[in-house]
Amino acid sequence: MRMLLAFQGQGWKEEVVTKETWLQGPLKASCLYGQLPKFQDGDLTLYQSNAILRHLGRTLGLYGKDQREAALVDVVNDGVEDLRCKYITLVYTNYEAGKKEYVKALPGHLKPFETLLSQNQGGQAFIMGDQISFVDYNLLDLLLIHQGLQPSLLSSRNRNKETEKIKKSSKRNELRFLRRRCPQSREREEARLI
């Protein structure tokens, strides 16, 4: 979400919640489903990462050029989330014992995304269509997370192309995103992301 907002030139205010604050209970009790993230856009409050991403996609014109592309973006996003769930399961249940096998299986899990990239205008466009969509950011986020497991992950030609296309389309806001990741650079903005 942060990458999408920053690369699209959108401002946001981030509130970091400490474990102690969360465990006190009032914030957790105020959150639908008792979990974060919480995103506020004016008088609209959203929970659930994918609901927030889809809202941003619709609001910022990052949801495909028509209903067909929007449906295909949804399919790809669900695939991204399936892989994210596998990663979360590894991290929270069986990291040390399961890491080697997970990394070994990772190319197979990434193959559908590589296929989609190569089939879309010969790998010269984004994951779906010829415009960036919210799922491109979600996929890049997942690839960057996985790069911690396997540093050579982005060396695949198609994965590297996806990364470069996103960066190129958003170059002017890339530095802003990187600065925003540092607590010293937070400033007042319109949208609020917890």
C-alpha positions as CSV (number, residue, x, y, z in Angstrom):
1,M,0.0,0.0,0.0
2,R,2.7,2.4,0.9
3,M,4.6,1.7,-2.3
4,L,1.5,2.2,-4.4
5,L,0.6,5.5,-2.6
6,A,4.2,6.8,-2.9
7,F,4.8,5.8,-6.5
8,Q,1.5,7.3,-7.5
9,G,2.4,10.6,-5.8
10,Q,-0.3,10.3,-3.1
11,G,0.3,11.5,0.4
12,W,-0.6,9.6,3.6
13,K,-0.1,9.8,7.3
14,E,1.2,6.6,8.9
15,E,0.6,5.8,12.5
16,V,2.9,3.2,13.9
17,V,1.3,1.1,16.5
18,T,3.6,-0.4,19.1
19,K,3.0,-3.9,20.5
20,E,2.3,-2.3,23.9
21,T,-0.4,0.0,22.5
22,W,-2.0,-2.9,20.6
23,L,-2.0,-5.1,23.7
24,Q,-3.7,-2.5,25.8
25,G,-6.9,-3.3,23.8
26,P,-8.9,-0.2,23.0
27,L,-7.4,0.2,19.5
28,K,-7.8,-3.6,18.7
29,A,-11.4,-3.4,20.0
30,S,-12.2,-0.5,17.7
31,C,-10.9,-2.3,14.6
32,L,-13.3,-4.4,12.5
33,Y,-12.2,-8.0,12.9
34,G,-9.8,-6.8,15.6
35,Q,-6.8,-6.4,13.3
36,L,-4.8,-4.0,11.2
37,P,-4.3,-2.5,8.7
38,K,-6.8,0.3,9.0
39,F,-7.0,2.8,6.2
40,Q,-9.0,6.1,6.4
41,D,-9.8,8.0,3.2
42,G,-11.9,11.0,4.3
43,D,-14.9,9.6,6.0
44,L,-14.4,6.1,4.7
45,T,-12.6,3.7,7.0
46,L,-11.5,0.4,5.5
47,Y,-9.9,-2.8,7.0
48,Q,-8.3,-5.8,5.2
49,S,-5.3,-5.2,3.0
50,N,-6.9,-6.4,-0.2
51,A,-10.0,-4.3,0.3
52,I,-7.7,-1.3,0.8
53,L,-5.7,-2.2,-2.3
54,R,-8.9,-2.5,-4.4
55,H,-10.2,0.8,-3.2
56,L,-6.9,2.5,-4.1
57,G,-7.0,0.7,-7.5
58,R,-10.5,2.0,-8.2
59,T,-9.8,5.5,-6.8
60,L,-6.5,6.0,-8.6
61,G,-7.4,4.4,-11.9
62,L,-5.2,1.3,-11.2
63,Y,-7.8,-1.3,-11.8
64,G,-7.5,-2.0,-15.5
65,K,-9.1,-0.1,-18.4
66,D,-12.4,-2.0,-18.4
67,Q,-14.3,-4.7,-16.5
68,R,-12.5,-7.5,-18.3
69,E,-9.1,-6.3,-17.2
70,A,-10.4,-5.6,-13.7
71,A,-11.6,-9.2,-13.4
72,L,-8.2,-10.4,-14.6
73,V,-6.4,-8.1,-12.2
74,D,-8.5,-9.7,-9.4
75,V,-7.5,-13.2,-10.5
76,V,-3.8,-12.2,-10.4
77,N,-4.2,-10.5,-7.1
78,D,-5.8,-13.6,-5.6
79,G,-2.8,-15.6,-6.9
80,V,-0.4,-13.1,-5.2
81,E,-2.3,-13.5,-2.0
82,D,-2.2,-17.3,-2.2
83,L,1.6,-17.1,-2.4
84,R,1.7,-14.6,0.4
85,C,-0.3,-17.0,2.6
86,K,2.2,-19.7,1.9
87,Y,5.0,-17.4,2.9
88,I,3.2,-16.3,6.1
89,T,2.6,-20.0,7.0
90,L,6.3,-20.6,6.5
91,V,7.4,-17.7,8.7
92,Y,5.0,-18.3,11.6
93,T,4.9,-22.1,11.7
94,N,8.0,-23.8,10.3
95,Y,10.6,-21.3,9.2
96,E,13.9,-23.0,10.0
97,A,12.8,-26.5,9.1
98,G,10.7,-25.4,6.0
99,K,12.8,-22.7,4.5
100,K,15.0,-24.9,2.2
101,E,12.0,-26.7,0.8
102,Y,10.0,-23.5,0.4
103,V,12.8,-21.8,-1.6
104,K,13.2,-24.9,-3.7
105,A,9.5,-24.8,-4.6
106,L,9.4,-21.0,-5.1
107,P,10.3,-20.9,-8.9
108,G,7.2,-23.1,-9.5
109,H,5.0,-20.7,-7.4
110,L,6.3,-17.8,-9.4
111,K,5.9,-19.4,-12.8
112,P,2.3,-18.3,-13.3
113,F,3.3,-14.7,-12.8
114,E,6.2,-15.0,-15.2
115,T,3.9,-16.6,-17.8
116,L,1.4,-13.8,-17.5
117,L,4.1,-11.2,-17.9
118,S,5.6,-12.9,-20.9
119,Q,2.2,-13.3,-22.6
120,N,1.2,-9.7,-22.1
121,Q,2.6,-7.9,-25.1
122,G,5.7,-10.0,-25.2
123,G,6.7,-9.0,-21.7
124,Q,6.8,-5.3,-22.6
125,A,3.7,-4.3,-20.6
126,F,2.6,-4.9,-17.0
127,I,1.0,-8.0,-15.5
128,M,-2.4,-7.2,-17.1
129,G,-3.0,-4.7,-19.9
130,D,-0.7,-1.8,-20.9
131,Q,-1.1,0.3,-17.7
132,I,0.1,-0.3,-14.2
133,S,-2.5,-1.7,-11.8
134,F,-2.6,-2.2,-8.1
135,V,-1.6,-5.8,-8.6
136,D,1.7,-4.8,-10.1
137,Y,2.5,-3.1,-6.8
138,N,1.2,-6.0,-4.7
139,L,3.3,-8.5,-6.8
140,L,6.4,-6.4,-6.5
141,D,5.9,-6.1,-2.7
142,L,5.7,-9.9,-2.5
143,L,8.8,-10.4,-4.7
144,L,10.8,-8.0,-2.5
145,I,9.6,-9.8,0.7
146,H,10.7,-13.1,-0.9
147,Q,14.1,-11.7,-1.9
148,G,15.0,-11.9,1.8
149,L,14.7,-15.7,1.5
150,Q,16.5,-15.9,-1.8
151,P,18.6,-12.8,-2.8
152,S,18.8,-13.9,-6.5
153,L,15.0,-14.0,-6.7
154,L,14.7,-10.9,-9.0
155,S,17.4,-12.1,-11.3
156,S,14.8,-13.9,-13.5
157,R,14.4,-11.9,-16.7
158,N,10.6,-11.5,-16.4
159,R,10.7,-10.7,-12.7
160,N,13.4,-8.1,-13.2
161,K,11.4,-6.6,-16.1
162,E,8.3,-6.3,-13.9
163,T,10.4,-4.5,-11.2
164,E,11.9,-2.2,-13.8
165,K,8.6,-1.3,-15.4
166,I,7.1,-0.4,-12.1
167,K,10.1,1.7,-11.1
168,K,10.2,3.4,-14.6
169,S,6.5,4.3,-14.6
170,S,6.9,5.8,-11.1
171,K,10.5,7.0,-11.1
172,R,9.7,10.5,-9.8
173,N,8.0,9.1,-6.7
174,E,10.5,6.3,-5.9
175,L,12.7,8.4,-3.8
176,R,9.7,9.8,-1.9
177,F,8.7,6.2,-1.1
178,L,12.1,5.4,0.2
179,R,12.2,8.5,2.3
180,R,8.8,7.8,3.8
181,R,10.0,4.5,5.1
182,C,12.2,6.4,7.5
183,P,10.3,7.8,10.6
184,Q,12.1,11.2,10.4
185,S,10.4,12.1,7.1
186,R,6.8,11.6,8.0
187,E,4.6,14.6,7.4
188,R,0.9,15.5,7.6
189,E,-1.0,14.1,4.6
190,E,-4.6,13.5,3.6
191,A,-4.9,9.7,3.7
192,R,-4.2,7.8,6.9
193,L,-2.7,4.4,7.0
194,I,-2.3,2.5,10.2
